[in-house]
Amino acid sequence: MYLLHGLSEVLTPFNLLIVLLGSVLGTIVGILPGLGPTSAIAILLPMTTILEPAQGIMMMAGIYYGSMYGGSTTAILMNIPGEASSVPTTLDGYPLAKMGKGGAALGVAAIGSFIAGIIGLIGLVLFAPILADQALKFGPPEYFTLMLIALFILFNLTGYSFTKSIIMGLFGFLISLVGIGVSSGLPRFNFGFNALTGGFEMISVIIGLFAITEVLKGLEEKRVSIKHAKIKNAYPNKEDMKKSFFPIIRGSLLGFFLGILPGVSATITSFLSYDLEKKVSKYPRKFGKGAIEGVAGPESANNATSSGGFIPLLALGIPASPPLAILLAALMIYGLTPGPVLFEQNSQLVWTVIASMFVGNVILLILNLPLIGLWAKLTEVPFGILGPVILMVSVLGAYSVRNSMFDVIVSIFFGILGYLFHKFQWPIIPFVLCLVLGPKIESSFIQSLEISSGNLLIFFQRPISLTLLILAGIFLIFSIFLMRRTKKRILQETGENMEF
C-alpha cells in the first residue's frame, strides 16, 4: 500500500523528469573515464539542493545507480575499471569487445543490472521496514555501538592500512567538532572567525574532497581521451541471453544477501560472483577469453549489492560503501535523520524514494540498450573539456548553498587537501564518515553517559548493545578475510592495488 502510494507520487510529470534526469546524469558521469559513483554523486550533489527533499533524494539515488550502470562501459570497451568492483567485468568484457561483441556485453550488463536492481529493491521493500521497526528499540548506547561498528568495518574496507584509516577518521571527527557544541549549544573551535561558528558546510567539503580533487588528479595524470573497441553487434542474441540467465540470477542473489552484511562491498561480491560462475561452468577455460557469463554474474552482483546497501542506510543510518556515505551526508544536508526514525516520521518520503528506484531502473534499461553507441562515444570526451566543466560546476555548487565565497574557499582548500591525501595514499572515506557521523556519535555518547551516571560499562550491560559488539567482531573478521582474498585477486588480475 505504501509502495503504491509512493509510485503514484513518482509518476507525476515533474517527479518523472527528476528521476530521468538523475538516471541520465549518473550514467553519463559513470561512463566518463576516471569518474566513479562516489565522484559522480559529489559533483552533482549541489544541483539537488534547490529541490524538495523527496525530489532531491530521488535525483541523488538516480545518480547513484545510474553511475553504477555506466561504470561497465569503460570496463568493457576500454579495459578501464573505474572502480575496483568493475575489475571482474574487464576480464571477459574487454576480450568480448575485441571480438566485436562489445555491444552484446554491454547489453547483458544492462539487462543483468536491471534484474539485479529489481531483486535488490524487492528485498529492500521486504527487509528495510522490519529492520527499522526493530531498531526503534535502540537507545543512545545502542546507536553509539552501531555507529562505531559501521566506522570500524568500513575503515577496514578502504584498501589502506587500518592505522591510516583511524587517523583520518579522528581528523574527520575533529573537523566535525568545529561550530556549535552538541551539548553546550555554544561556539567552539572557531578560532575567532565568525564564518566558522556554523561549522564547515558539508557540501563544500564533499565537493572539494571528490570533485576538485578529481580535477587535480586528472591534471597530474594528463588524462586524455582513449579510443575504445568498436561495437559491431548492438544487442545480445538469444544464445548470449541463454548463457547469461542463470549467472544473472545467481549474481543478483549473492550480491543482495551478502550486500546487506556490514563490511561486504560490491568489489567483494563481484569477485565472488565471477569465481562462482567459473566454478559452475562446464567450460571454465573460456573465462578470461570472452565468456559472456563473466560479465553477467559480476555486473548483477555489483548492482544487487548497491541496492542491498540501501537497507542498512535507510533503516539504520549506516552506509555500506563510499557512495552511500555521500548519500548519507546528502540525507543529513536535507535535514533528514537516516534510521528507524526516518521510516516513522518520513514514511511517505521513504516510500516515494524507493518507488522512484523501481521507475529509475526501468528508465535505465530503456535508455541503455538503444543508446549503447552514444554512451560509447562519451568515453572519447577529452579531459581538457571535462576538467574545466567539473571545476565550474563545483565552484558554483559550493557558492550556491549559502551564497558565500567562504564556502568556495573551503571547497578549494579541501580539494587541495584531498589531492594530497590521494597522492600520499591516505584514505578519504573514513574522514568523510566521521565528519558526517561525528555529531551523532558525540550526542549518543554523551546521552549514554548521562543515563549511566558516567559508567562506561553501560555499553556492555545492555543486551542489544552487547550483541552488536559481538556481531561487530564477527563481521570484522569476516570482512578482513574477504577483503584480503579480494585484494589478492585484484593484484593477480591487474597487477596494482585499487581502492575499495
C-alpha positions as CSV (number, residue, x, y, z in Angstrom):
1,M,0.0,0.0,0.0
2,Y,2.8,2.5,1.0
3,L,4.8,1.5,-2.1
4,L,1.8,2.1,-4.4
5,H,1.2,5.5,-2.9
6,G,4.9,6.3,-3.4
7,L,4.6,5.1,-7.0
8,S,1.6,7.4,-7.6
9,E,3.8,10.3,-6.3
10,V,6.7,9.4,-8.6
11,L,4.5,9.1,-11.7
12,T,3.7,12.8,-11.7
13,P,5.4,14.6,-14.7
14,F,7.9,16.7,-12.7
15,N,9.0,13.8,-10.5
16,L,9.4,11.5,-13.5
17,L,11.6,14.3,-15.0
18,I,13.7,14.3,-11.8
19,V,14.2,10.5,-11.9
20,L,15.0,10.6,-15.6
21,L,17.5,13.5,-15.2
22,G,19.2,11.8,-12.2
23,S,19.5,8.5,-14.1
24,V,20.9,10.1,-17.3
25,L,23.4,12.3,-15.4
26,G,24.5,9.4,-13.3
27,T,25.0,7.3,-16.4
28,I,27.0,10.0,-18.2
29,V,29.3,10.7,-15.3
30,G,29.7,6.9,-14.6
31,I,30.8,6.4,-18.3
32,L,33.4,9.2,-18.3
33,P,36.8,7.6,-17.6
34,G,38.2,8.3,-14.2
35,L,34.9,9.2,-12.6
36,G,33.2,6.6,-10.4
37,P,29.9,6.7,-8.5
38,T,31.4,8.5,-5.5
39,S,32.8,11.3,-7.6
40,A,29.6,11.4,-9.6
41,I,27.4,12.0,-6.5
42,A,29.8,14.5,-5.0
43,I,30.0,16.6,-8.3
44,L,26.2,16.6,-8.9
45,L,25.1,17.0,-5.2
46,P,24.8,20.8,-5.4
47,M,22.3,20.5,-8.2
48,T,19.8,18.7,-5.9
49,T,19.8,21.3,-3.1
50,I,17.3,23.5,-4.9
51,L,14.7,20.7,-4.9
52,E,12.3,19.5,-2.3
53,P,13.9,16.8,0.0
54,A,12.0,13.9,-1.6
55,Q,12.9,15.1,-5.1
56,G,16.5,15.8,-4.2
57,I,17.0,12.3,-2.7
58,M,15.2,10.7,-5.8
59,M,17.7,12.5,-8.0
60,M,20.7,11.5,-5.9
61,A,19.5,7.9,-5.9
62,G,19.2,8.1,-9.7
63,I,22.7,9.5,-10.0
64,Y,24.0,6.6,-7.8
65,Y,22.5,3.7,-9.6
66,G,22.9,5.4,-13.0
67,S,26.6,5.8,-12.4
68,M,26.8,2.1,-11.4
69,Y,25.2,1.2,-14.7
70,G,27.5,3.5,-16.6
71,G,30.7,2.1,-15.0
72,S,30.5,-1.1,-17.0
73,T,31.0,0.9,-20.3
74,T,34.6,1.8,-19.8
75,A,35.4,-1.6,-18.2
76,I,34.1,-3.4,-21.3
77,L,35.1,-1.1,-24.2
78,M,38.4,0.4,-22.8
79,N,39.6,-2.2,-20.2
80,I,39.5,0.6,-17.7
81,P,37.7,-0.3,-14.4
82,G,36.5,3.0,-12.9
83,E,36.0,1.3,-9.6
84,A,37.6,-1.8,-8.1
85,S,34.2,-3.5,-8.4
86,S,34.4,-3.3,-12.2
87,V,37.7,-5.3,-12.4
88,P,35.9,-8.7,-12.9
89,T,33.9,-7.1,-15.7
90,T,37.1,-6.3,-17.6
91,L,38.3,-9.9,-17.5
92,D,35.8,-11.1,-20.1
93,G,34.2,-7.8,-21.1
94,Y,37.2,-6.4,-22.9
95,P,38.0,-9.7,-24.8
96,L,34.4,-9.7,-25.9
97,A,34.8,-6.1,-27.1
98,K,37.9,-7.0,-29.1
99,M,35.9,-9.9,-30.7
100,G,33.4,-7.3,-31.9
101,K,30.8,-8.3,-29.2
102,G,31.2,-5.2,-27.1
103,G,27.5,-4.3,-27.7
104,A,26.4,-7.7,-26.6
105,A,28.5,-7.5,-23.4
106,L,27.1,-4.0,-22.7
107,G,23.6,-5.3,-23.3
108,V,24.0,-8.2,-21.0
109,A,25.5,-5.9,-18.4
110,A,22.5,-3.6,-18.7
111,I,19.9,-6.4,-18.5
112,G,21.7,-8.1,-15.6
113,S,22.0,-4.8,-13.8
114,F,18.2,-4.2,-14.3
115,I,17.2,-7.6,-13.0
116,A,19.7,-7.3,-10.1
117,G,18.4,-3.9,-9.2
118,I,14.7,-5.1,-9.2
119,I,15.6,-8.1,-7.0
120,G,17.5,-5.8,-4.6
121,L,14.7,-3.4,-4.4
122,I,12.2,-6.1,-3.7
123,G,14.5,-7.1,-0.8
124,L,14.6,-3.5,0.3
125,V,10.8,-3.3,0.4
126,L,10.6,-6.6,2.4
127,F,13.5,-6.2,4.9
128,A,14.1,-2.4,5.5
129,P,10.8,-1.7,7.4
130,I,11.3,-4.8,9.6
131,L,14.9,-3.8,10.4
132,A,13.8,-0.2,11.1
133,D,10.9,-1.4,13.3
134,Q,13.3,-3.5,15.4
135,A,15.8,-0.6,15.6
136,L,13.1,1.6,17.3
137,K,14.1,-0.3,20.4
138,F,17.5,1.2,20.3
139,G,18.6,3.8,22.9
140,P,21.7,6.1,22.9
141,P,24.1,3.2,23.9
142,E,22.8,1.0,21.0
143,Y,23.1,3.9,18.5
144,F,26.6,4.7,19.7
145,T,27.7,1.0,19.3
146,L,26.0,0.7,15.9
147,M,27.8,3.7,14.5
148,L,31.1,2.5,16.0
149,I,30.6,-0.8,14.2
150,A,30.0,1.0,10.9
151,L,33.1,3.0,11.2
152,F,35.5,0.2,12.2
153,I,34.2,-2.2,9.5
154,L,34.2,0.5,6.8
155,F,37.7,1.7,7.9
156,N,38.9,-1.9,7.2
157,L,37.5,-1.8,3.6
158,T,39.2,1.4,2.4
159,G,42.1,-0.5,0.9
160,Y,44.6,1.2,3.1
161,S,46.2,0.4,6.4
162,F,43.9,0.3,9.4
163,T,46.1,2.8,11.2
164,K,45.8,5.4,8.5
165,S,42.1,4.9,8.4
166,I,41.9,5.5,12.2
167,I,44.0,8.7,11.9
168,M,41.9,10.0,9.1
169,G,38.7,9.2,11.0
170,L,39.9,11.1,14.0
171,F,40.8,14.0,11.8
172,G,37.2,14.0,10.3
173,F,35.8,13.8,13.8
174,L,37.9,16.8,14.9
175,I,36.6,18.8,11.9
176,S,33.0,17.9,12.9
177,L,33.6,19.5,16.3
178,V,34.0,22.9,14.7
179,G,30.9,25.1,15.2
180,I,28.1,24.9,17.8
181,G,28.7,22.4,20.6
182,V,26.2,19.5,20.6
183,S,25.7,19.6,24.4
184,S,26.6,23.1,25.3
185,G,25.0,25.0,22.4
186,L,28.0,27.4,22.4
187,P,30.5,28.1,19.6
188,R,33.7,26.1,19.8
189,F,37.0,25.8,17.8
190,N,36.1,28.7,15.6
191,F,39.4,30.4,16.4
192,G,37.8,33.9,16.4
193,F,36.4,33.5,12.8
194,N,32.7,34.2,12.7
195,A,32.4,32.2,9.4
196,L,33.4,29.1,11.4
197,T,30.7,29.5,14.0
198,G,28.3,27.4,11.9
199,G,31.0,24.8,11.3
200,F,32.2,23.6,7.9
201,E,29.4,23.4,5.2
202,M,29.3,19.6,4.4
203,I,28.6,20.2,0.7
204,S,31.6,22.4,0.3
205,V,33.9,19.8,2.0
206,I,32.5,16.9,-0.1
207,I,32.8,18.9,-3.4
208,G,36.4,19.7,-2.5
209,L,37.4,16.2,-1.5
210,F,35.9,14.5,-4.5
211,A,35.1,16.9,-7.4
212,I,38.0,19.4,-7.2
213,T,40.4,16.6,-6.2
214,E,39.4,14.7,-9.3
215,V,40.3,17.6,-11.5
216,L,43.7,18.0,-9.8
217,K,44.3,14.2,-10.2
218,G,43.3,14.4,-13.9
219,L,45.8,17.3,-14.5
220,E,48.6,15.4,-12.8
221,E,47.9,12.2,-14.8
222,K,47.5,14.3,-18.0
223,R,44.3,12.4,-18.9
224,V,43.4,12.2,-22.5
225,S,40.5,10.5,-24.3
226,I,41.2,6.9,-25.1
227,K,39.9,5.2,-28.2
228,H,37.5,2.3,-27.4
229,A,36.9,-1.0,-29.1
230,K,34.4,-0.8,-32.0
231,I,30.8,-2.0,-31.5
232,K,29.5,-4.4,-34.2
233,N,26.5,-6.1,-32.6
234,A,24.4,-3.7,-30.6
235,Y,22.3,-6.3,-28.7
236,P,22.9,-9.7,-27.2
237,N,21.4,-12.6,-29.2
238,K,19.3,-15.5,-27.8
239,E,22.4,-17.6,-27.2
240,D,24.0,-14.8,-25.1
241,M,20.9,-14.4,-23.1
242,K,20.5,-18.2,-22.5
243,K,24.1,-18.3,-21.2
244,S,23.6,-15.2,-19.0
245,F,20.2,-16.1,-17.4
246,F,21.4,-18.2,-14.5
247,P,24.6,-16.2,-13.9
248,I,22.4,-13.1,-13.6
249,I,20.1,-14.8,-11.1
250,R,23.0,-16.2,-9.1
251,G,24.9,-12.9,-9.1
252,S,21.8,-11.0,-8.1
253,L,21.0,-13.2,-5.1
254,L,24.6,-13.5,-4.0
255,G,25.2,-9.7,-4.3
256,F,22.0,-8.8,-2.4
257,F,22.3,-11.2,0.6
258,L,26.0,-10.5,1.1
259,G,25.4,-6.8,0.4
260,I,23.2,-6.5,3.5
261,L,26.0,-7.5,5.8
262,P,28.2,-4.7,7.1
263,G,31.7,-4.8,5.6
264,V,30.9,-6.7,2.4
265,S,31.4,-4.3,-0.5
266,A,30.4,-4.5,-4.2
267,T,34.0,-5.3,-5.0
268,I,33.9,-8.4,-2.9
269,T,30.6,-9.7,-4.2
270,S,31.6,-9.1,-7.9
271,F,34.7,-11.1,-7.5
272,L,32.9,-13.9,-5.6
273,S,30.3,-14.0,-8.4
274,Y,33.0,-14.2,-11.0
275,D,34.7,-17.1,-9.2
276,L,31.3,-18.8,-8.6
277,E,30.5,-18.7,-12.4
278,K,33.9,-20.1,-13.3
279,K,33.4,-23.0,-10.9
280,V,29.9,-23.9,-12.0
281,S,30.7,-23.5,-15.7
282,K,31.1,-26.6,-18.0
283,Y,33.8,-24.6,-19.9
284,P,35.9,-22.8,-17.2
285,R,38.8,-22.3,-19.6
286,K,36.7,-19.8,-21.6
287,F,36.8,-17.4,-18.7
288,G,39.3,-14.6,-19.3
289,K,39.0,-15.1,-23.1
290,G,35.5,-13.7,-23.7
291,A,32.9,-15.6,-21.7
292,I,29.6,-13.7,-21.5
293,E,28.9,-15.3,-18.1
294,G,31.9,-13.5,-16.8
295,V,30.2,-10.2,-17.5
296,A,26.6,-11.2,-16.5
297,G,27.4,-12.5,-13.0
298,P,29.7,-9.8,-11.6
299,E,27.6,-6.9,-13.1
300,S,24.5,-8.4,-11.5
301,A,26.2,-8.9,-8.1
302,N,27.6,-5.4,-8.2
303,N,24.2,-3.8,-8.7
304,A,22.4,-6.1,-6.3
305,T,24.9,-5.2,-3.6
306,S,24.3,-1.5,-4.3
307,S,20.5,-1.9,-3.9
308,G,21.0,-4.1,-0.8
309,G,23.2,-1.3,0.7
310,F,20.1,0.9,0.9
311,I,18.7,-1.4,3.7
312,P,21.2,-0.5,6.4
313,L,21.4,3.1,5.1
314,L,17.7,3.8,5.4
315,A,16.9,1.5,8.3
316,L,19.9,2.1,10.5
317,G,21.7,5.1,9.1
318,I,24.8,3.0,8.2
319,P,26.4,3.5,4.8
320,A,27.8,0.2,3.4
321,S,30.0,1.8,0.7
322,P,31.7,5.1,-0.1
323,P,28.9,6.3,-2.5
324,L,26.3,5.6,0.2
325,A,28.5,7.6,2.7
326,I,28.0,10.6,0.4
327,L,24.2,9.8,0.2
328,L,24.1,9.7,4.0
329,A,25.6,13.2,4.0
330,A,23.0,14.3,1.4
331,L,20.2,13.0,3.6
332,M,21.5,14.9,6.6
333,I,22.0,18.0,4.4
334,Y,18.3,17.8,3.7
335,G,17.6,17.7,7.4
336,L,16.6,14.1,7.4
337,T,17.9,11.5,10.0
338,P,18.6,8.2,8.4
339,G,17.5,5.2,10.5
340,P,14.3,3.9,12.1
341,V,13.0,7.5,12.8
342,L,13.1,8.1,9.1
343,F,10.5,5.4,8.4
344,E,8.4,6.6,11.4
345,Q,8.5,10.4,10.7
346,N,9.0,10.5,6.9
347,S,7.4,7.3,5.7
348,Q,5.9,9.0,2.6
349,L,9.3,10.3,1.6
350,V,11.0,6.9,2.1
351,W,8.4,5.0,0.0
352,T,8.4,7.7,-2.7
353,V,12.2,7.3,-3.0
354,I,12.0,3.5,-3.0
355,A,9.3,3.6,-5.7
356,S,11.4,6.1,-7.7
357,M,14.2,3.5,-7.8
358,F,11.9,0.9,-9.4
359,V,11.0,3.5,-12.1
360,G,14.6,4.6,-12.4
361,N,15.8,1.1,-13.1
362,V,13.2,0.7,-15.9
363,I,14.3,4.1,-17.4
364,L,17.9,3.0,-17.3
365,L,17.1,-0.2,-19.1
366,I,15.2,1.7,-21.8
367,L,18.0,4.2,-22.2
368,N,21.0,1.9,-22.0
369,L,20.0,-0.7,-24.7
370,P,19.1,1.6,-27.6
371,L,21.8,4.2,-26.8
372,I,24.8,1.9,-26.4
373,G,26.6,3.5,-29.3
374,L,26.0,7.0,-27.9
375,W,27.3,6.1,-24.5
376,A,30.4,4.6,-26.1
377,K,31.1,8.0,-27.8
378,L,31.1,9.7,-24.4
379,T,34.3,7.8,-23.5
380,E,36.1,9.9,-26.0
381,V,35.5,13.3,-24.3
382,P,38.9,14.8,-23.7
383,F,39.7,15.7,-20.1
384,G,40.7,19.2,-21.3
385,I,37.0,19.8,-21.8
386,L,35.7,17.7,-18.9
387,G,38.0,19.1,-16.2
388,P,37.0,22.8,-16.5
389,V,33.3,21.8,-16.6
390,I,33.7,19.9,-13.4
391,L,35.6,22.8,-11.8
392,M,32.9,25.3,-12.8
393,V,30.1,23.1,-11.5
394,S,32.0,22.6,-8.3
395,V,32.6,26.3,-7.6
396,L,29.1,27.3,-8.5
397,G,27.7,24.4,-6.3
398,A,29.8,25.4,-3.3
399,Y,28.8,29.1,-3.6
400,S,25.1,28.4,-4.2
401,V,24.5,26.6,-0.8
402,R,24.8,29.8,1.3
403,N,25.8,32.4,-1.3
404,S,29.2,32.6,0.5
405,M,32.7,32.9,-1.0
406,F,33.9,31.4,2.2
407,D,32.4,28.1,1.2
408,V,34.2,28.3,-2.2
409,I,37.5,28.8,-0.3
410,V,36.6,25.8,1.9
411,S,35.9,23.6,-1.1
412,I,39.2,24.6,-2.8
413,F,41.1,24.1,0.5
414,F,39.7,20.6,0.9
415,G,40.2,19.9,-2.8
416,I,44.0,20.5,-2.4
417,L,43.9,18.5,0.8
418,G,42.1,15.7,-0.9
419,Y,44.7,15.7,-3.7
420,L,47.5,15.4,-1.2
421,F,45.6,12.6,0.6
422,H,45.4,10.7,-2.7
423,K,49.0,11.4,-3.6
424,F,50.4,10.1,-0.3
425,Q,47.8,7.3,0.0
426,W,45.7,8.5,2.9
427,P,42.1,7.3,2.7
428,I,39.3,9.9,2.4
429,I,36.2,7.9,3.2
430,P,37.0,7.5,6.9
431,F,37.4,11.2,7.1
432,V,34.0,11.8,5.4
433,L,32.2,9.2,7.5
434,C,33.5,10.7,10.8
435,L,32.7,14.2,9.6
436,V,29.1,13.1,8.8
437,L,28.6,10.8,11.8
438,G,30.7,12.9,14.3
439,P,27.8,14.9,15.8
440,K,25.6,11.8,16.1
441,I,28.4,9.8,17.7
442,E,29.1,12.6,20.2
443,S,25.5,13.1,21.2
444,S,24.8,9.4,21.6
445,F,27.9,9.0,23.8
446,I,27.0,12.0,26.0
447,Q,23.4,10.7,26.4
448,S,24.7,7.2,27.2
449,L,26.9,8.6,30.0
450,E,24.0,10.7,31.3
451,I,21.8,7.6,31.5
452,S,24.5,5.6,33.3
453,S,25.9,8.4,35.5
454,G,29.2,8.2,33.8
455,N,29.6,4.4,33.8
456,L,31.2,3.2,30.6
457,L,30.1,-0.3,31.3
458,I,26.6,0.6,30.0
459,F,27.7,-0.4,26.5
460,F,28.4,-4.0,27.8
461,Q,25.5,-4.3,30.3
462,R,22.6,-3.7,27.8
463,P,21.8,-6.9,25.8
464,I,21.3,-5.2,22.4
465,S,24.5,-3.2,22.7
466,L,26.5,-6.2,23.8
467,T,25.0,-8.3,20.9
468,L,26.0,-5.6,18.4
469,L,29.6,-5.6,19.8
470,I,29.8,-9.3,19.4
471,L,28.4,-9.2,15.9
472,A,30.8,-6.4,15.1
473,G,33.7,-8.7,15.9
474,I,32.3,-11.5,13.7
475,F,31.6,-9.1,10.8
476,L,35.1,-7.5,11.2
477,I,36.9,-10.9,11.0
478,F,34.6,-12.0,8.0
479,S,35.3,-8.7,6.2
480,I,39.0,-8.9,6.8
481,F,39.1,-12.4,5.3
482,L,37.1,-11.5,2.3
483,M,38.9,-8.2,1.7
484,R,42.4,-9.9,1.8
485,R,41.1,-12.5,-0.6
486,T,39.8,-9.8,-3.0
487,K,43.0,-7.8,-2.8
488,K,44.9,-10.8,-3.9
489,R,42.6,-11.3,-6.8
490,I,42.9,-7.6,-7.9
491,L,46.7,-7.8,-7.7
492,Q,46.5,-11.1,-9.7
493,E,44.3,-9.6,-12.4
494,T,45.6,-6.0,-12.7
495,G,49.0,-6.0,-11.0
496,E,48.1,-3.0,-8.9
497,N,46.4,-2.0,-5.7
498,M,43.0,-0.4,-6.1
499,E,40.9,1.4,-3.5
500,F,37.7,-0.4,-2.5
